Amino acid sequence: MQTILGANGIIAIETAKELTRFTKNIRLVSRHPQKVNDTDELFSADLLQPQQVLNAVRGSVIVYLVAGLQYNKKIWKEQWPVLMNNVINVCKQHKSKLVFFDNIYMYGRVSGVMTEETPFNPCSIKGKIRAEIANQILQEVKMGNITAMIARAPEFYGPGKTLSVVNAMVFDSIKKGKKPMWLLNDIYKRT
């Protein structure tokens, strides 16, 4: 079983579509999950409730954590550590591999190329929270308690219901027959 936690967002939808290339055993978990593929198993759970997460992950070989929380620093500070603890604990208990889809807030300002060795240097409260939850996973991996990976992207864009700046300024404009636009510092001149 491959289980997607946070199943109604654009990342979950695209992940569920791609997983069908490898398996038909896909479980979608959220408060109100909706099928993406005909064979999807739906499981209603609140990821802030440990027992519900435990039940949702039972029998899972791989767990994809793609959940999003309301974009509010107070909610993030209260709920992300709880959610991450719940997911890590059940992955340890069920011996499930964890794939966490994350952003790059924890890096702060970076000059140059970003790699796996780029140190965390958050410059915002949300960045500090993301560093904290990423470090929870990394520490568990380092101690040999779980097998996990973190996939990071600065922005999620593409087809579907994404709220990305790239979609809004570039792709949606092209689709409407308008000129695409992009934000750029005025120190860059056209040559």
C-alpha positions, 0 to 999 in steps of 0.5 A: 500500500502507498498512502498519501497524507493530505490527499486533496491538494495539487501535489497529492493529486499529481502524485496519485496519478503518477503512482498508478504507473507502479501500483493500484494500491493507493490510499488517499487520506485527508479529512474529506478524501476524494478519489483521483483514480478509480482504484483509490482507497479513501480513508478519512483522518485528521492528521493531528490525531495520533490514533487516526494517523496510526489507522490511516498508515496501517499496511503502508510500505511508503507514506507520502506527506503532502499535507498543507496547513492554513498559511498562518504562522500561529497555526503552523507553530502549533500544528506542524510539530504535532502533525510531523510527530504523528507521522514519524511515530506511525512510520516507525511503528509500521516500518513505513518509508516516508517521503515528505514534500517540503518547500525551501523556507528553511534556507532563507537567503542563499547565494549560489547553488543550493544542494543537500549540504546547503545549511538551514538559515531561516529568516522568517518564523515559517522558515524556522518552523519548516527547519524544525520539522525537517530536522525532526525527520533528519534526526530520525533518519540519522538515528536509523529509526526511519527511512525517509527522504525530503523532496523540496521545491521553491514553488509547485506549478503546472496543470490543475488547481495550483495557486502558484505565482508561475501559473498566475503570471506566466502559464495562465496568461499564455493560456488566455492569449496574453503576454506572460509577466515576471517579477524582476529587479530593475538592476537587470537591463535588457542587453 
